[in-house]
Amino acid sequence: VNGSGGKSLLKESEELMTHSKFGLPAPLLTSFMIDTSETLCLQISPVLKETNDFALAGMFNLPPLDRLVEIATSSQGEARRVIEVSCSPSTRARNLSSLVANVCCKVTLVDGAHPFVQLFIEPRVVMTNRLPVSVLLRTPMPHTLVSSNSDSGGESLEHDDDSKYATHELASKESVEVFTPGPSIAISLTCADVPIGGTAIGWNEGGWLDIPLGKNKKILEPLKCTFPFETKSLDSYPSSCKTTSVGSGSEFFVLEADDVTPDLKQTVTRTSGSSDSCRTVVIMVCNYVVDHIGSILFEEVAPSDNTARRSSSTRSSINSSFLDSSPPFSAFSSRLHRRRVSLLPRSSNLIRLVQLTMDGDEGMKRSVPFRIEDVSMTEGIDAMPILWMDTTPTGFFLYRHLTTEGSELHVVPEYVVFNGSNDVIVVKQLSKNPFSLDSSKIYPIERDRNNSIVVQFDIPSLNALTGPVQIDKVGLRICVARSKSTGEALGSLAVQTVIGARDSRLVIKIGAFNAGEEQ
């Protein structure tokens, strides 16, 4: 920090640099308080990781005392003023790029007369990943830093010495702070993880995205972008490659955080004056789906006859009219949701569920098309059933939660079994493979060819087995467990079928084993 006299205090007060907050020495403010027309000149010197010294320096003037009082008492909400400060190399010999930071000056009055000034050093813009998956953000420009509220933090990836790009990996909700000089910053984006299902995607179409920088600079309207399907991945879906009426990838948007509305259907009226927070640009998608089944993909569909695009009012008319489809969207393993997620298009676009029975087009089983905006917003028993194209039930259900950006869609099974006992339970169903269920775990279960669920519960630790019991109806059942060696009744399991919530339409709960209960 420099006073108006120009003497540097950096070496005298280097210990202050280890703190996030510090005050100005009172002697520096003496003349500033006596002569209300005098300004106070301050210097900031960012410590760069690569140099670990004060290689850059920038100076700015605080407004005079009487102007500070005006700012604090302004009726136009100007109590927060932003000053752009350019920090340049201290000597021309240093091969460093300039760094630009925003110094936010917030003024309040003490005892109604004395200005109390708080200075906040902030980035020019914060770019936040609001996608449900991790992304890679690449830029050819200097001074971009990863910030994170999580313990894991974002990651700046290493590159070869001849690389001209900085690349940052951002998990969902993580951000990059931009201190880049100049009127704008160029960025490029792609999903960081390799998809575990569906079609692989690449870097955003169209090359670099130009994000304006500077005081009062904004993205005027949302930038609609696309993660394009990779050509090699398209070879698995030759019929979809011939389709031109649907998208060529997964759409996403880059826009000002203040402009985000559900499905971007509303127009935000910008207010004049300074905001109370640092400017934020977000990377977002309107809709995405969380797959509770673990094997479901989604694809966009479009009408073979363009005149039928929005006039279709019944499900049957949609079935006959919509024939063309995109390749299935990528499915990613989400650390945030701990399930598979896929990015989806706008709520008014038609999509359908796809299940793979084998690789390629021939092994794809498709559902009746639907729109996200028509999906139930109630989970559990009121979730929307999905039919295959031949109108037979899929056994899958959909519901959605509204988000700031649009909808979080969930595809769930009709039933899951929850093991509430302390023992490992093996669930045996006729004509199905048995499955083992650890304590406090869940597993999906389907109806059989008779449209019912009849099971037996095996308790290996007790060498015990219950008799067959039908559990697809809501209600409570007491199942007697008998020794598989002697047939003696060892106890019982209480099994209750109840209305589900996030993970299924209905839940079959297995209670604790009660020893000594007889039929």
C-alpha positions in Angstrom: 0.0 0.0 0.0 1.3 3.5 -0.8 0.2 6.7 0.9 -0.2 10.0 -1.0 3.5 10.7 -0.3 4.5 7.8 -2.5 6.6 5.9 0.0 6.2 2.1 -0.3 5.1 0.2 2.8 5.4 -3.3 1.3 8.8 -4.1 2.9 7.9 -2.5 6.2 4.5 -4.3 6.5 5.1 -7.6 4.7 3.6 -9.5 7.6 0.2 -7.9 6.7 0.2 -9.7 3.4 -0.5 -13.0 5.2 -3.9 -11.7 6.4 -7.1 -11.5 4.4 -7.8 -8.1 6.0 -5.6 -5.2 7.1 -6.1 -1.5 8.0 -4.3 1.7 6.8 -1.9 3.3 9.3 -3.5 6.3 11.0 -0.6 8.7 10.1 -1.3 8.3 6.4 -4.9 9.5 6.9 -4.0 12.7 8.7 -3.7 15.0 5.7 -6.6 13.2 4.1 -8.9 14.1 7.0 -7.7 17.7 7.2 -8.1 18.6 3.5 -11.3 17.0 2.3 -10.4 17.6 -1.3 -7.2 15.5 -1.2 -7.3 12.0 -2.5 -5.6 8.9 -1.1 -3.5 6.8 -3.5 -3.2 3.1 -2.8 -1.1 0.4 -4.4 -1.9 -3.3 -4.7 0.7 -5.9 -5.6 -0.6 -9.4 -6.2 1.7 -12.2 -5.3 1.8 -14.6 -8.2 2.3 -18.3 -7.6 4.9 -18.6 -10.4 7.1 -15.8 -9.1 6.3 -15.7 -5.4 7.1 -12.0 -5.2 5.6 -8.6 -5.8 6.3 -8.6 -9.6 3.1 -6.7 -10.4 1.8 -3.5 -9.0 -1.2 -1.2 -9.6 -2.3 2.1 -8.1 -5.7 3.7 -7.7 -7.1 6.8 -5.9 -9.8 6.8 -3.3 -12.4 9.5 -3.8 -12.0 12.6 -1.6 -13.5 12.7 1.8 -16.5 14.8 0.8 -17.2 12.5 -2.2 -17.1 9.4 0.1 -19.8 11.0 2.2 -21.9 11.6 -0.9 -21.4 8.0 -1.9 -22.6 6.7 1.5 -25.7 9.0 1.5 -26.6 8.5 -2.1 -30.3 7.7 -2.7 -29.4 5.9 -6.0 -27.8 2.8 -4.4 -24.2 3.9 -5.3 -22.8 2.9 -1.8 -20.7 0.3 -3.6 -18.3 1.6 -6.3 -16.1 -0.5 -8.5 -12.6 0.6 -9.5 -10.7 -1.4 -12.2 -7.0 -1.6 -11.3 -4.4 -2.7 -13.8 -1.3 -4.3 -12.2 1.7 -4.2 -14.5 5.3 -5.6 -14.2 7.5 -3.4 -12.0 10.3 -3.6 -14.6 10.1 -4.0 -18.3 12.6 -6.9 -18.0 10.0 -9.1 -16.3 8.2 -11.3 -18.9 4.8 -11.1 -17.2 1.3 -10.2 -18.4 -0.6 -7.4 -16.6 -3.3 -8.5 -14.2 -6.5 -6.6 -13.7 -8.6 -6.7 -10.5 -11.7 -5.0 -9.4 -11.4 -3.0 -6.2 -14.9 -2.6 -4.7 -15.3 0.4 -2.5 -18.1 0.1 0.0 -18.9 3.2 2.1 -21.0 3.6 5.2 -21.2 6.4 7.7 -20.2 6.2 11.4 -22.3 8.5 13.6 -23.9 9.8 10.5 -20.9 11.9 9.5 -17.7 9.9 9.3 -17.2 7.6 6.3 -16.1 4.0 7.0 -14.5 2.6 3.8 -14.2 -1.1 3.0 -12.2 -2.2 0.0 -12.8 -5.7 -1.5 -10.3 -7.0 -4.1 -12.4 -9.1 -6.5 -11.9 -10.8 -9.9 -13.3 -9.1 -13.0 -15.7 -11.9 -13.4 -16.4 -15.3 -11.8 -17.3 -18.2 -14.2 -19.3 -20.9 -12.4 -20.1 -24.4 -13.6 -23.8 -25.0 -12.9 -23.9 -28.2 -15.0 -24.5 -31.4 -13.0 -21.2 -32.8 -14.4 -17.6 -31.7 -14.3 -16.3 -29.6 -17.2 -13.0 -28.6 -18.7 -12.6 -24.8 -19.2 -9.7 -23.8 -21.6 -8.4 -20.3 -22.3 -5.4 -18.9 -24.1 -5.4 -15.9 -21.8 -3.5 -15.3 -18.5 -4.5 -15.0 -14.9 -7.4 -17.4 -14.4 -7.6 -19.0 -11.0 -9.8 -21.9 -9.7 -11.9 -21.2 -6.6 -14.0 -23.7 -4.8 -16.2 -24.0 -1.7 -15.5 -27.7 -1.4 -12.5 -29.5 0.2 -11.7 -31.2 -3.1 -11.4 -27.9 -4.9 -11.1 -27.4 -8.7 -8.0 -28.4 -10.6 -5.7 -26.6 -13.0 -4.3 -29.3 -15.3 -0.7 -29.6 -16.3 0.4 -29.1 -19.9 3.5 -29.4 -22.1 5.8 -26.5 -22.0 4.8 -25.4 -25.5 1.1 -25.3 -24.6 -0.4 -21.9 -25.0 -3.6 -22.7 -23.1 -4.6 -22.9 -19.4 -7.1 -25.6 -18.7 -9.2 -25.9 -15.5 -11.3 -28.8 -14.4 -14.4 -27.6 -12.6 -16.8 -29.9 -10.7 -20.4 -28.8 -10.4 -20.8 -25.5 -8.5 -17.0 -24.7 -8.8 -15.7 -21.5 -10.4 -12.9 -19.8 -12.2 -11.9 -16.3 -11.2 -10.8 -14.1 -14.0 -8.1 -11.4 -13.6 -7.3 -11.3 -17.4 -6.5 -7.9 -18.9 -8.2 -6.7 -22.0 -11.8 -6.2 -23.2 -12.8 -9.9 -23.2 -11.7 -13.4 -22.5 -11.9 -16.4 -24.9 -13.0 -19.8 -23.4 -13.8 -23.2 -24.7 -15.6 -25.9 -22.8 -16.2 -29.7 -22.8 -17.3 -32.3 -20.3 -14.4 -33.5 -18.2 -15.4 -37.1 -17.7 -15.7 -39.9 -20.3 -19.4 -40.9 -20.6 -20.2 -44.4 -19.3 -23.1 -44.7 -21.7 -24.6 -43.0 -24.8 -22.7 -40.9 -27.4 -19.4 -39.3 -26.6 -19.2 -35.5 -27.0 -16.3 -33.0 -27.7 -15.4 -29.4 -27.2 -18.1 -26.8 -27.8 -19.0 -26.1 -31.5 -17.9 -22.9 -33.1 -14.5 -22.5 -31.4 -13.8 -19.9 -28.8 -16.6 -18.2 -26.8 -15.9 -14.5 -26.3 -16.9 -13.3 -22.8 -16.8 -9.4 -22.4 -14.9 -7.9 -19.5 -14.9 -4.5 -18.1 -17.0 -2.1 -16.0 -20.7 -2.4 -17.0 -19.9 -5.0 -19.6 -22.4 -7.9 -19.9 -23.4 -10.8 -22.1 -26.4 -9.2 -23.7 -28.3 -12.5 -24.3 -27.7 -16.1 -23.4 -25.1 -17.8 -25.6 -26.6 -21.1 -26.9 -23.8 -23.6 -27.3 -23.5 -27.3 -28.1 -21.2 -30.1 -27.0 -21.1 -31.9 -30.4 -21.4 -35.7 -30.8 -18.1 -37.2 -31.7 -17.9 -38.7 -35.2 -16.4 -42.0 -34.0 -19.1 -42.4 -31.5 -21.8 -41.8 -34.1 -20.7 -45.0 -36.0 -22.6 -47.0 -33.4 -25.9 -45.3 -34.4 -26.1 -45.2 -38.2 -29.8 -44.5 -38.4 -29.5 -41.4 -36.2 -26.7 -40.0 -38.2 -29.0 -39.6 -41.2 -31.4 -37.4 -39.1 -31.1 -33.7 -39.8 -34.2 -32.5 -37.9 -32.8 -33.0 -34.4 -29.8 -31.6 -32.6 -26.1 -32.5 -33.3 -25.2 -32.7 -29.6 -26.0 -31.7 -26.1 -27.0 -28.0 -25.8 -25.9 -25.7 -22.9 -25.9 -22.0 -22.2 -23.4 -19.4 -21.1 -25.0 -16.3 -19.6 -25.0 -13.7 -16.8 -26.1 -15.3 -13.4 -28.7 -12.5 -13.0 -30.3 -13.5 -16.3 -31.0 -17.1 -15.3 -34.7 -18.0 -15.4 -36.4 -21.5 -15.6 -35.9 -22.8 -19.2 -34.8 -19.2 -20.1 -38.4 -18.4 -20.9 -38.6 -15.1 -19.1 -36.9 -11.8 -19.9 -34.9 -10.2 -17.1 -35.1 -6.5 -16.8 -31.7 -5.1 -16.0 -31.5 -2.5 -13.2 -29.1 0.4 -13.3 -26.6 0.8 -10.6 -24.0 -1.4 -9.0 -24.7 -4.9 -7.8 -24.0 -6.0 -4.3 -21.9 -9.0 -5.4 -19.1 -9.8 -7.9 -20.2 -10.3 -11.5 -20.8 -14.0 -12.2 -21.2 -15.8 -15.5 -22.7 -19.3 -15.4 -22.4 -22.4 -17.6 -25.8 -24.1 -17.3 -28.2 -26.5 -18.9 -32.0 -26.0 -18.6 -32.8 -29.7 -17.9 -31.0 -32.9 -16.9 -32.0 -36.3 -15.8 -30.9 -38.5 -12.9 -31.0 -42.2 -13.7 -32.0 -44.3 -10.6 -32.2 -47.4 -12.8 -28.5 -47.3 -13.9 -29.0 -48.4 -17.5 -31.3 -45.8 -19.1 -30.4 -43.4 -21.9 -32.4 -40.6 -23.5 -32.7 -39.2 -27.1 -34.4 -36.3 -28.7 -37.1 -37.0 -31.3 -38.5 -34.8 -34.1 -41.5 -35.1 -36.4 -41.1 -36.6 -39.9 -43.9 -34.1 -40.9 -42.9 -30.6 -39.7 -46.5 -29.5 -39.5 -47.1 -31.9 -36.6 -44.4 -30.4 -34.4 -46.6 -28.7 -31.7 -50.1 -29.5 -32.9 -50.0 -33.1 -31.5 -52.3 -33.1 -28.5 -52.6 -36.8 -27.7 -50.0 -39.4 -27.0 -51.2 -41.6 -29.8 -50.7 -38.8 -32.4 -47.2 -38.4 -31.1 -46.5 -42.1 -31.6 -47.4 -42.1 -35.2 -45.9 -38.7 -36.2 -42.4 -38.7 -34.5 -40.0 -41.0 -36.2 -36.6 -39.3 -36.4 -34.3 -39.3 -33.4 -30.9 -38.1 -32.3 -28.1 -40.4 -31.0 -28.6 -41.1 -27.3 -27.3 -38.4 -25.1 -24.2 -39.0 -23.0 -24.6 -40.6 -19.6 -22.1 -39.5 -16.9 -21.3 -40.8 -13.4 -22.2 -37.9 -11.2 -20.3 -37.4 -7.9 -22.9 -34.9 -6.8 -25.9 -37.2 -7.3 -24.1 -40.5 -7.0 -26.0 -41.8 -10.0 -25.9 -41.5 -13.8 -26.9 -38.1 -15.2 -27.6 -36.9 -18.8 -27.9 -33.4 -20.2 -31.3 -32.8 -21.8 -32.8 -30.2 -24.2 -35.5 -27.6 -23.6 -38.7 -28.6 -21.8 -40.9 -28.2 -24.9 -38.7 -30.6 -27.0 -39.8 -34.2 -27.3 -37.5 -36.8 -25.9 -37.8 -40.5 -25.2 -36.3 -43.2 -23.0 -33.9 -45.7 -24.5 -32.8 -49.0 -23.0 -30.0 -51.0 -24.7 -30.4 -54.7 -25.0 -27.2 -54.9 -27.1 -24.8 -52.5 -28.8 -26.0 -50.5 -31.8 -29.3 -49.4 -33.3 -30.8 -52.9 -33.3 -30.4 -53.3 -29.6 -32.3 -50.1 -28.6 -35.7 -50.4 -27.1 -37.5 -47.1 -27.2 -40.4 -45.6 -25.2 -43.3 -43.4 -26.3 -42.0 -39.7 -26.7 -42.9 -37.1 -24.1 -42.0 -33.6 -23.1 -40.3 -32.7 -19.8 -42.9 -29.9 -19.2 -45.6 -32.7 -19.1 -43.8 -34.8 -16.5 -45.3 -34.9 -13.0 -43.8 -32.8 -10.3 -44.8 -35.2 -7.6 -42.6 -38.1 -6.7 -43.6 -41.5 -5.4 -47.0 -43.0 -6.2 -47.9 -40.0 -8.5 -44.8 -40.4 -10.7 -45.6 -40.5 -14.4 -45.6 -44.0 -16.0 -43.6 -44.6 -19.2 -44.8 -46.9 -22.0 -42.7 -48.7 -24.7 -43.6 -47.9 -28.3 -45.9 -50.9 -28.4 -47.8 -49.4 -25.4 -46.6 -52.1 -22.9 -45.4 -50.8 -19.5 -41.7 -50.2 -19.2 -41.8 -50.5 -15.4 -40.1 -47.1 -15.2 -41.6 -43.8 -13.9 -40.7 -40.2 -14.2 -41.0 -37.1 -11.9 -39.2 -33.8 -11.8 -38.1 -31.1 -9.4 -38.0 -27.5 -10.5 -34.6 -25.8 -10.4 -33.5 -22.2 -10.9 -32.5 -23.2 -14.5 -35.4 -25.6 -15.4 -36.1 -29.1 -14.3 -34.2 -32.0 -12.6 -35.8 -35.1 -14.1 -35.7 -38.4 -12.3 -36.3 -41.9 -13.8 -37.1 -44.5 -11.2 -38.2 -48.1 -11.0 -41.7 -49.0 -9.8 -40.4 -51.0 -6.9 -37.2 -51.1 -4.8 -36.5 -53.5 -1.9 -35.0 -51.9 1.2 -33.2 -54.1 3.7 -33.9 -52.6 7.2 -32.7 -55.6 9.1 -29.2 -56.2 10.4 -28.7 -59.4 8.3 -27.8 -59.9 4.7 -31.0 -60.9 2.9 -31.0 -62.9 -0.4 -34.2 -62.1 -2.4 -35.4 -65.0 -4.6 -38.0 -64.3 -7.3 -39.4 -67.0 -9.7 -37.9 -66.8 -13.2 -35.5 -64.1 -12.0 -31.9 -64.1 -10.8 -31.7 -63.9 -7.0 -29.9 -60.9 -5.5 -28.1 -60.3 -2.2 -29.0 -57.2 -0.2 -26.8 -55.8 2.6 -28.2 -54.1 5.6 -29.6 -50.5 4.8 -29.2 -51.0 1.0 -31.8 -50.9 -1.7 -32.2 -52.8 -5.0 -34.8 -52.5 -7.8 -37.2 -55.3 -8.4 -39.7 -55.9 -11.3 -43.0 -57.5 -11.8 -43.0 -61.0 -13.3 -44.9 -62.2 -16.4 -48.1 -62.5 -14.2 -47.8 -58.8 -13.4 -47.1 -59.5 -9.7 -44.1 -59.9 -7.4 -43.8 -63.2 -5.5 -40.6 -63.7 -3.5 -38.9 -65.7 -0.8 -36.4 -64.2 1.6 -33.2 -66.2 2.4 -31.2 -65.3 5.5 -27.8 -67.1 5.0 -26.5 -66.3 8.5 -29.4 -68.2 10.1 -29.7 -70.8 7.3 -33.4 -69.7 7.2 -35.9 -69.2 4.4 -39.4 -67.8 4.3 -42.3 -69.1 2.3 -43.4 -67.4 -1.0 -45.2 -64.1 -0.4 -46.7 -61.6 -2.8 -45.5 -58.1 -2.0 -46.6 -55.9 -4.9 -49.6 -54.6 -3.1 -49.4 -51.8 -0.4 -49.6 -53.4 3.0 -47.9 -55.3 5.9 -47.0 -58.9 5.8 -45.4 -61.2 8.4 -43.2 -63.8 6.8 -42.2 -66.9 9.0 -38.6 -67.9 8.5 -37.9 -71.6 8.9 -34.7 -73.6 9.1 -33.7 -75.0 5.7 -32.3 -78.1 7.5 -35.1 -79.0 10.0 -38.1 -76.9 8.8 -38.4 -75.5 12.3 -39.8 -72.0 12.7 -36.9 -69.7 13.8 -38.7 -66.4 13.7 -40.2 -63.9 11.3 -39.6 -60.9 9.1 -42.1 -58.0 8.8 -42.3 -56.9 5.2 -44.2 -53.7 4.4 -44.9 -52.2 1.0 -45.3 -48.4 1.2 -45.5 -45.4 -1.1 -42.0 -44.5 -2.3 -40.2 -41.1 -2.6 -37.0 -40.2 -4.5 -35.8 -43.6 -5.5 -39.0 -45.5 -6.6 -42.7 -45.4 -6.9 -43.2 -48.0 -4.1 -40.8 -49.3 -1.5 -40.7 -52.9 -0.1 -39.2 -52.6 3.4 -37.8 -55.6 5.1 -37.8 -55.2 8.9 -35.5 -56.7 11.5 -35.6 -60.5 12.1 -37.7 -61.4 15.2 -36.5 -64.6 16.7 -39.0 -67.1 18.2 -42.1 -65.9 16.2 -44.2 -68.8 15.0 -46.9 -68.9 12.4 
